[in-house]
Amino acid sequence: MSLSRRDMLKLAGVAGAAAVAPRFAGAQALEKKDVVIAVGGQALIYYLPLSIAHVNGYFKDEGLDAKIVDFAGGSKALQAVVGGSADVVSGAFEHTINLQSKGQAYRAFAQQGHAPMIVLAVSKKTMAGYKSPADLKGKKVGVTAPGSSTNMMVSFYLAQHGLKPTDVSIVGVGAGAGAITAMRTGQIDAIANLDPVISTLVKEDAVQIVADTRTIKDTIQIFGGNMPSGCLYTSQEFIDKHPNTVQALANAIVRADKWIRASTPDQIAKVVPESYLLGDVELYKLALQGNKEALSPDGRVPDDGPQTALNALAAFVPNFPKDKIDVSKIWTNDFVNKANQKYPNA
């Protein structure tokens, strides 16, 4: 791709402690073109901006060769970046808070969702008489992976209703066909998952929804404020060393966010991999419509979002050091602000 000097300058971005030497053309080049992005359940609508940035060629347009590695859940993707096998995570915003509590500096720099999109539902087969959250005690609850954002949502919901995380058995079931099979066959009594998994089970009349964070209204009701969800995050060290690469990633995600907002479910369903549709394109389109409000329109983190995420995490993690967390260090809108200048009407 041939870039003019003006285009090269637009790629430049600095956030947090990042600093770029005052050179010109050389300083604007990507420090790292080959980037590995870890994700936990890429087919989920939760991660749709990542997929759109990839299939629509937005990463390539920014000069990146992005390799996406898919894991069973967000906690596994986090382990990949901490372990050094991935550079960036497409995952849940609150993971950056959890990492800081363990002395590790990670920062979210491009938002894909501004509501969690997680739904908690109970089986109509094994929990046909469900009346209240108390009925979950002693039951097996399927999540994408233990320690993931779906696990957090379950624990937070239980805490709100006077139950402890240990009152249920958490079972990792993934984020695709395996999760659906686990519910169909009675391996689990309840499930916290996302679309298209949830919409598939609802269509089959297999589950009863008891908590839903696919809308801003319900998210605020459950969490007490705006709750940022899917995002790109990486270590502060990576941002410091590769600010132009991080800017390029943010550019691609913001462009994808805006493309999704401007597109119909028909248009989106035509470009995603066929495997995402789980054999039912009409159902997938319905799920897209149901989650569209929860997808970020511009990549920005809402001002109250980081504190809401901290409150949620502290509510269910035993002895969480809430007072020692500096939320200003776990996110930045600097890169997405520049991306919105580059792509104001993408």
Secondary structure by P-SEA (a helix, b strand, c coil): ccccaaaaaaaccccccccccccccccccccccbbbbbbcccccccaaaaaaaaaaccccccccbbbbbbcccaaaaaaaaaaccccccccccaaaaaaaaacbbbbbcccccccccbbbbbbcccccccccccccccbbbbccccccaaaaaaaaaaaaaccccccbbbbbbcccaaaaaaaaacccccccccaaaaaaaaaacccccccccccaaaaaaacccccccbbbbbcaaaaaacaaaaaaaaaaaaaaaaaaaaccaaaaaaccccccccccaaaaaaaaaacccccccccccccaaaaaaaaaaaacccccccccccccccccaaaaaaaaaacccc
